[in-house]
Amino acid sequence: MKIATYCGGIAATNAYYLPEARALVDAPEGALAWIRENGWAVDLLLVTHGHFDHIWDAAAIKAETGCRVAYHPDDRPLLMDPGRQARMFGLDLDAPGLEADIALQDGGALEAAPFSFRTLHIPGHCAGSICFYCESERLVFGGDVLFAGGIGRTDLPGGSTEMLLDGIRTKLLTLPDETWLYPGHGPPTRIGRERRSNPFLIE
């Protein structure tokens, strides 16, 4: 799988573009300009969760490209009012609400031809956090669930450290060690490395 990576916005948020599938994972501030500059088509936008830094350009990308949008229904309140949560952090985001064309569910299959993803619902960072696992490519797009040496924060509305750690252990750490994790912030890592060395996961 070819993956192009963009990092932008106040929280240095990652977006990933998959040219073979014409798919984008998350849409931080500046993602639309990045897509335009490269002349890429977007047919599908995969939203790992509804926090404003991951969806800043989502509605604009949908409006310009007509792409389908996929996210978990539990994060619909965040997606429908992104400006409200941005203002909680003193930021000005004037973006309309964004409905899902595809409502994701835990364990469901999501086709982004030529790839197939299994959706892993792992709440705890927020209610609708989803990871996208591609078994054939041995990789997972993890959003803000798990990072290299860290985990997602749980002090925001809908957060739960217990739920997050349980989901990580039962749904991510059960993946093969060699599986690449592409997180919402920071560099890629491997599942095996996090199992062995992540200080939040060592018991």
Secondary structure, 3 states (H helix, E strand, C coil): CCCEEEEECCCCEEEEEECCCCEEECCCCCHHHHHHHHCCCCCEEECCCCCHHHHCCHHHHHHHHCCEEEECHHHHHHHHCHHHHHHHCCCCCCCCCCCCCEECCCCCEEEECCEEEEEEECCCCCCCCEEEEECCCCEEEEECCEECCEECCCCCCCCCHHHHHHHHHHHHCCCCCCCEEEECCCCCEEHHHHHHHCCCCCC
